[in-house]
Amino acid sequence: FTGRLAHELNVTGEMDPQSPHYSLAFQMEYGQSQENHYNGKKKALSFHLQVWGGPEGHAVNQSHIFLHTPPDEAFFGFGHRLGSPNAKGSEVHVLHRGMSSPHGYAGKPSSCQHSISSSSTCTIPQFVTSTGRALFLHNYEPSVFDLRSPTWLGIRTHTSYAKGVLIGGESILDALQIYTSIRGRTKPLPGWTQRNGVILGVQGGTKAVNEVVKRLEKYGCPMAGVLVRDWTGVKQLTHQHSGGRRIWYNWIMERGHYSHWHALVDDLEIKGISMGVYINPYIEEIPVHLRSGRRYLFSEAKKGKFFVKTRVDGGNNSNGSSIIKKKSSKQQRNLNDDDNTIYPISNGGDTQVGLIDLTNRNACQWYKQVVQSE
């Protein structure tokens, strides 16, 4: 389908020839299997909307899609969101907007939050509804899902196009099955996570973990596992930050914080409680006075060229690492000359942080070895 946008009329009431025009294409989507095309019903349809400026070449930096929705249709999904599971009546911004201070240390919401319902640590442009409908976008650009109206849904992408897939299932489970047949399915969770018991998020050191476990045992609470976040130690932030502290992004056991670690793990295992630890793909510099006697992962990753890089023209570099277009000189000014290829990550502190390039096989193998050995 092609046409001109009808929001601009000339003095005669006719379509303004200078108004932007669009194309909208649909195609059946089969994904990785034929699961979305069974019982004679085609259930997934990919779409591509493209908007162009008028003859004078005006830039287009947004595209909008509107869909009808019954007043009682509930919307679920959008990744990990804080607030009500049903997003109907709210506006969902697909953009990282963390609510609390990093990784377990509760603090005041930062100034970028408007409400709890719009905050998240991992939003994705995907939803499934109570009527069995689903939609997801392929766009990497920020997008907004406006569900504030009881009868329509607005989708806005911050670019001139919108690409995605519409799914029409017979139920929520049917729609999710079709969605995962297209996007891929995660492996089943480890068996220990399915035991009859809670998985505790605990921090504070060996003594704190033991105290919490003993307290729950006293009340007969079944436990499947313990997840420890601060096993690498805790750093005080030098600037004003919610909570004022966070864990070190140097994935080495802090023996002073978690003394007798192996004994702790063995004791829990005897009780049928598995131990888990928190990690992420960031590694940060460690001050020189804290490096003595400890493995320094930032240096290892830098020498191995395992970080996401920057380069003026973007693209891919010779060793297979991902490259992101270089930021402004102002953003780079605090980097040393020998570090200026590492993509700068803001870590809420005064140390440099690198992002591990998980598209690099060598980086993945190295990181896997780090986690297994530590």
Buried (B, 14 or more C-beta within 10 A) or exposed (E): EEEBBEEEEEEEEEBBEEBBBBEBEEEEBBBEEEBBBEEEEEBBBBBBBBBBBBEEEEEBEEBBBEEEBEEEBBBBBBBEBBBEEBBBEBBBBBBEBBBBBBBBBEBEBBEEBEEEBBBBBEBBBBBBBBBBBBBBBBBEBBBBBBBEEEEEBBBBBBBBBBBBBBBBBEEBEBBBBBBBBBBEEEEEEEEBEEBEBBBBBBBBBBEBBBEBBEEBEEEEEEBBBBBBBBBBBBBEBEEEBBBBBBBBBBBBBBEEBBEEBEEBBEBBEEEEBBBBBBBEBBBBBBEEEEBEEBBBBBEEBBEBBBBBBBBEEEEEEEEEBBBBEBEEEEEEEEBEEEBEBBBBBEBBBEBBBBBBBEEBEBBBEBBEEBEEEB
